[in-house]
Amino acid sequence: MLCYSIIKTILKGESLLELASLINDPSLRELLSETTIERAKINRSENKLYIYLASARLLQYKHLALLQKELSRQFPPDECTLIIKIRFYLSEQYTPQAILENYWPSIVEESREALGMLDYSILKKSAWHCKDDKLILTAQASPLVSKNEKILTNFIINILRERFALDLACEWRYTKAKASAKITPVYHAPIIEKAPAPESSAPLPEPETAEKPALKKRKNDDPSLIYGRNFDGESTPISEITDAIGEVIIAGQIIKLDVRELRSEKKLAIFAVTDFHDTIQCKVFLEKEQADEFLDKLKLKSFVKLKGMAMIDKYDREVNISSIRGIRLINDFTAKRQDNSPEKRVELHAHTLMSDMDGLVDVKELIKRAKAWGHEAIAVTDHGVVQSFPEAFHTIKPDEPFKVIYGCEIYLVDDLKAAVSEPAGQSLDTPVVVFDLETTGFSALNDKIIEIGAVKLVNGEIVDRFSTFVNPEIPIPYEIEKLTSISDEMVLDAPTIEEILPKFIAFCENCAVAAHNADFDNSFITANAARLNLPWQKTVLDTVTMARILLPNLHNHKLDTVAKELEISLENHHRAVDDAEATALIYQKLMERFSEQGVASFDEINNFGKLSIETVKKMPTYHAIVLAQNDIGRVNLYKLISLSHLDYYARRPRIPRSLLEENREGLILGSACEAGELVQAILRNVPHSEINRIVNFYDYLEIQPLGNNAFMLASDKHPQINSMSDLEELNKTIVRLGEEFNKPVCATCDVHFLDPEDEVYRRIIMAGKGFPDADNQAPLYLRTTEEMLEEFKYLGREKAYEVVVTNTRKINSMIEKIAPVRPDKCPPVIADSDKTLRQICYEKAHSIYGENLPSQVEERLEHELKSIIGNGFAVMYIIAQKLVWKSNDDGYLVGSRGSVGSSLAATMAGITEVNPLPPHYYCAECHYSEFDSDEVKKYRGMSGCDMPDKVCPVCGAQLKKEGHDIPFETFLGFNGDKEPDIDLNFSGDYQPVVHAYTEEIFGKGHTFRAGTIGTLAEKTAYGYVLKYFEERGQTKRSCEIERLSQGCVGVRRTTGQHPGGIIVLPHGEEIYSFTPVQHPANDTHTSIITTHFDYHSIDHNLLKLDILGHDDPTMIKRLE
């Protein structure tokens, strides 16, 4: 029986909102507000329920499919099938052309479910246009298209007739297939049955084919057979082995191997085999005598083909392969991409594991791949950070010709954008028209104006108003109607833009114009004026930018926020006439404030003040590529990275354009990806003067493969991008700008993973971060020169070669080969530290052993001081001495740990209490000492404290027992030139005081906490993979989860600080010469500053002090 309450509601024929409580999706419920149920019909013989809907709102196929899914959940699946039919009653704006423009993507998508992938593919690749009540479809000539033409025609005509009452004839036209030498990218193949010819000098025999009978030969007859008997048959994809299906053959690579000894003295070999789509665990029981031979041949990363039984393992409770009949070694069946172009490209935009849970490329593998392909260089450009630089540097040898280009994809904030465009010396009381538009979308090229509201200000007073609807001659999207409350019916009888715009331009005559976010509104007027050949050259004032200057403390500078701050009423926000009136009042008050500050003209507004740091933190960011051209550029880049983290961090590290301009020497700037300001400006159709400003800021412009930006096709944010042709035109526009402004245009990959199949790792990471579109990964992999030339062939052969090869090599030639970390050692300087150390040590030695030091003491001390002072280490001893003495003076003991106890100089300087001399006695009263008596010699190599008690033979006092016989070489090496590592345990309560005292010793800005980098560990990565499949209702074997998790390990998650490490910068040096700096974990509320690089990367340059906090000194202090 069907759910009675649902059928009762359906048969009432009321609004579909009666069923709203049954629909979980809130956005769908809102869309159905103007949808009613016309009727319902039950077909008992077919057990189907038909619901017929009527809607005044256009519902896309995805909405209907979701509605059907939501309602179907209310019916037992074996009792009834629900089928929804719908008829649209739309406004007159929905002409046949408008219907198809808005609904064609739905028709194509529905064909996938209704007809299958072949017909879906045909429709997706077909172009269409309407002419005289006829739908004309253009497709590439093909027997498959001709065969399916009738099916597709009926499908389209039925949808248009049933849903729109639209009777269109359908005509197919065909174009000839274009011949092209297409280079098809090769990926890892799942399984290749017939292995290719071996690469080794000793080839493996040809594998058997399925047609051959089973071979009955001894194991040694086939050198590839390493276990069991030979076998024939085709391999089963591992992903299909989901149950105990019995005997199977699989092929793949060994990615894990473990051997366990059993009580029976047999050995159990457990190994995981992957075909790069799935993984399965295999088990082989081996006799003791055959185990060594077997394991000599079965190695990690070797490729095998095996036959065994797919069974549920009683221990693992997963499907494994056991009872293995035979294992053969086979050739590597994965396809290896190679760059065979005579002249190679250079990749200028690549991300690594350091790109904040976004990049999945180990920088070492990135460099190795570029070298293997014969590329001359590769750029490393992580998001907002440069933490992969040291590892990249150590991947290549100093004498190698290969070059790493060190760069960053920064988050740029345009804080230099003028509040007034095209000023002409006008005074603040110049007449101005303040206007606002409502539009059908965000693109001045593709969307339409639906309302214009404006007020004219003369001498600060409103003297005239302009308000009108505009018929866009296209349907108003539902989202816009919700936002503005303007419907199709309200604009149907309004004049078109062809009639309105000349009147509006006349209204603005002899006036400047102003708007809130003027770029947007002015771009629509500019685009329409250009199309209609009307004059529009105005001084334009932006109240958003002016508000940012004058009202820096607002959390944002939206119209309603600014109006509230200035106590201006805004009754009907997002209606042009009301917004224009409010903006005019805002304009008046802002001009009054400028006047109070002594500003007299529009030109002076642009020169007034600098945006505050807090304002910069609230402004939009754009991506930009910054490459270090030389060592000056490297230092400037480190400075920019530091300030972006310390001063301008807000969700991401921001770099204001003004700061970049100040530190631009030695840097090369690229316009980056679709998130860069150039692409965004083109999409917004900003005036050409603004495009000029943006293009002239960069040294080269960047374009990327179409697949990188294909996400725009499905995004509501980019209505102007509807096809791959639109994406091609976007890149062509950038190429034309490069020609116009004489800027090199470079094709880049925007690498986020190394090979196409590696996208799965980024998919998992993005899903773990909560991205809803994580499964729709762009092809952000490193491409060969041939692959990139194929990507850009639509530019023409010569231009494609120029952007892919010539220009990328040109940029590379402009960049010097540099080191990201300095090679020299730069210890801090404390005046006369060597003399001070010598004096302290000898004073202490004399206080213990008397005026005439025993030879053992004097020779050891002199030997140590010679090495310490000679290698410039005296300052490190003096620093430690100062810190320990300071703590002791304040009542807190200090414990030393590690090898510092092997230095007598450290003992004499009071840094450690451990005496490294051989065991000996000494008298604290008369300074008698005993090193060489037979009694003492018995304890050589032992501790003096183990010697028996003894009185002084000279004065009768109790002798002290000292010495632990530790050679000095334990601390500074056999040559005495090893960097000292003095670890000191201070009281946890006192640790902050010591840190502050360190800064007092060296001066403010010369001590930094040692930075660390936190990456995704194996267990965490395993959890990411497990959660990914659980959320999608998929079950994977643990070995497959382990395989995938390995591809996610090492991704940077956060930054931190060493518990006690302090990096000391010597006077006369700038920290940016060594490393950028930041707050730990980008915590803007802490005053702690750490090194941006992991401290291990720079500990060969700068002194690191280990000032650790410990409980023991604290407890001793409290017990005193």
Buried (B, 14 or more C-beta within 10 A) or exposed (E): EBBEEBBEBBEEEEBBBBBBEBBEBEEBBEBBBBBBBEEBEBEEEEEEBBBBBBBBBBBBBEBBBBBBBBBBEBBEEEEBBBBBBBEBEBBEBBBBBBBBBBBBBBBBBBBBEBBEEBBBBBBEBBEBEBEEEEBBBBBBEEEEBEEBBEBBBEBBBEBBEEBBEBEBEBEBEBEEEEEEEEBEBBBBEBBBBEBEEBEEEEEBEEBBEEEEEEEEEEEEEBBBBBBBBBBBBEBBBBBEBEEEEEBBBBBBBBBBBEBEEEEEEBBBBBBBBBBBBBBBBBBBBBEEEEBEEBBEBBEEEBBBBBBBBBBEBEEBEBBBBBBBBBBBBBBBBBBEBEBEBEEBBBBBBBBBBBBBBBBBBBBBBBBBBBBEBBBBBBBBBBBBBBBBBBBBBEBBEEEEEBBBBBBBBBBBBBBBBBBBBEBEEBEBEBBBBBBBBBBBBBBBBBBBBBBBBBBBBEEEEBEEBBBBBBBBBBBBBBEBBEEBEBBBEBBEEBBBBBEBBEEBBEBBEEBBBBBBBBBBBBBBBBBBBBEEEBEBEBBBBBBBBBBBBBBBEBEEBBBBBBBEBBEBEBEEBBBBBBBBBBBBBBBBBBBEBBBEEEBEBBBBBBEBEEBBBEBBBBBEBBBBBBBBBBBBBBBBBBBBBBBBBBBBBBEBBBBBBBBBEEBBEBBBBBBBBBBBBBBBBBBBBBBEEBBEBBBEBBBBBBBBBBBBBBBBBEEEEBBBBBEBEBBBBBBBBBBEBBEEEEBBBBBBBBBBBBBBBBBBBBBBBBBBEEEEEBBEBBBBBBBBBBBBBBBBBBBEEEBBBBBBBBBBBBBBEEBBBBBBBBEEEBBBEBEEBBEBBBEBBBEBBBEBBBEEBBEBBBEBBBBBBEBBBEBBBBBBBBBBBBBBBBBEEEEBBBBBBBBBBBBBBBBBBBBBEBBBBBBBBBBBEBBBBBBEEEEBEEBEEBBBEEBEEBEBEEEEEEBBBBBBBBEBBBBBEEEBEBBBBBBBBBBBBBBEBBBEBBBEBBEEEBBBBBBBBEBBEEEBBBBBBBEBBEEEEEEBBBBBBBBBBBBBBBBBEBBBBBEBBBBBBBEEBEBBBBBBBBBBBBBEEEEEBBBBBBBBBBBBBBBBBBBBBBEEBBEBBEEE
